[in-house]
Amino acid sequence: MKQHVFKPRRKLAGKPFVAREYSGRYRLAGDQRDTQVALKVTDKQVARAKLAEIVLQKEKERQGLAAPARQTETAAMALTDVIREWLGDLRAKGTGSHHVSLMEKRLGVLIRGCDWQRVRDIRPDSFIQWRSSQCSNKAAKTLNDYLGAVRALLNWLVRTGRLPANPLAGVQDVETRGREVRNRRAFGHDEFLRLLSVSGPVRSVVYATAYYTGLRRSELASLTWGDFNLAADIPTFTIHAKHAKNRTTVTLPLHPHLKEMLLEHHKACGSPATSENAFAVPQRLYAFHQDLKAAGIAKQDASGRILDFHSLRHSCATRLASLDVPLPVSMRLMRHSDPKLTAKAYVDAAAIPMAQFVAKLPGMRDEQRSLIHSPESDVSGQRPAHAVALPLLSPDSEASLVELLRRTLSQLGERGQKVGPVGFEPTTKGL
């Protein structure tokens, strides 16, 4: 091992220049090259002492006697500063502003509720105590969202080498089944048609597009007329990555009736340019709720399930499942990467016509009936033997038949027991 301090030298405008502050260089046992660090002090003795501390810390880290200095520094940092860095990294990676603001809000609630000041204050017991106190006024899914937010922050610190492990990795999610606050249901097709009949031309085209494409409200608001290809034999629309939740650009087909509706809407709008927005999507849902009331559709059913604008997306997934559309196709149309989302979260099981699928099972009145139910079968299910009428034989044929019977009788055992044919069961005679 070697270590020494020095003042870096370089040339400026062709003249030698010596730095005022010291740097250090060291090589530990097993290293292939030197490591240089800036000590940022002007006194040589202080620089040597500081370098010695750095080398000692590195040796302890290699022996497993101390945590890396970066992790120790992070644990002592103010949590608000770490959160600010993480949110900045999310924005730099292109995460949507809505998601970033949700993370900031949820972590702010946890900082105050759990009394977390520094990163080292994040412990499972403090979070569990806070979560227990919130069970009466927050939904189970909401509590899991808070846990997901702080987990995402801690996982980021682990990935960047600033924490050795996630301290909340062992905390389990709250069970959400049976505790849903916003339990949606899908529109019945007759309900959807009634909704269109009372909503007027401006809102009805928005509802119809959401129903047949499964687009979210923000995605609908981002569509321009240039995103539609209504002149093709198979009409399509394109949702761009910057507006899609999954950050993927995709082009999907349109229903023929929706194509006709969009053409009429385009004409009614005065044939606007391709760069103009296609829909006037309401920012607030007051008009939507008024349309539900006018159509005679209850916002909440007897089971407590609700209808909201996002139910139109659920209706799209449910209709696809009802038509027995293959799951990969439904996933593509819904733009899901997880089949569980398509098959479970977005499909209203109560709206699936199960009786129709059960009726497709094979019946018991088939043309070719089983032996058990055949009128020719006896009580045991066996067909009774029938006498077979043989045609009259010529002398030569009769002689051939006699020879065949002789060979058959020769295969009988001494007591009249027939020996099984070779190749099916081994003979036991003579053993």
Sequence and secondary structure as in RCSB ss.txt:
>XXXX:A:sequence
MKQHVFKPRRKLAGKPFVAREYSGRYRLAGDQRDTQVALKVTDKQVARAKLAEIVLQKEKERQGLAAPARQTETA
AMALTDVIREWLGDLRAKGTGSHHVSLMEKRLGVLIRGCDWQRVRDIRPDSFIQWRSSQCSNKAAKTLNDYLGAV
RALLNWLVRTGRLPANPLAGVQDVETRGREVRNRRAFGHDEFLRLLSVSGPVRSVVYATAYYTGLRRSELASLTW
GDFNLAADIPTFTIHAKHAKNRTTVTLPLHPHLKEMLLEHHKACGSPATSENAFAVPQRLYAFHQDLKAAGIAKQ
DASGRILDFHSLRHSCATRLASLDVPLPVSMRLMRHSDPKLTAKAYVDAAAIPMAQFVAKLPGMRDEQRSLIHSP
ESDVSGQRPAHAVALPLLSPDSEASLVELLRRTLSQLGERGQKVGPVGFEPTTKGL
>XXXX:A:secstr
 EEEEE  EEEETTEEEE SS EEEEE TT SS EEEE   S HHHHHHHHHHHHHHHHHHHHTSS  HHHHHHH
HSBHHHHHHHHHHHHHHTT  HHHHHHHHHHHHHHHHHHT  BGGG  HHHHHHHHHHHTTTS HHHHHHHHHHH
HHHHHHHHHTTS SS TTTT      TT  SS B    HHHHHHHHHHHHHHHHHHHHHHHHH   HHHHHH BG
GGEE SSSS EEEE TTTSTT   EEEE  HHHHHHHHHHHHHTT   TTSBS    SSSHHHHHHHHHTT  SB
 TTS B  TTHHHHHHHHHHHHTT  HHHHHHHHT S HHIIIIIS  GGGS HHHHHHTS  S  SS  STT T
T  TTS             HHHHHHHHHHHHHHHHTB TTS B   TTTS   TT 
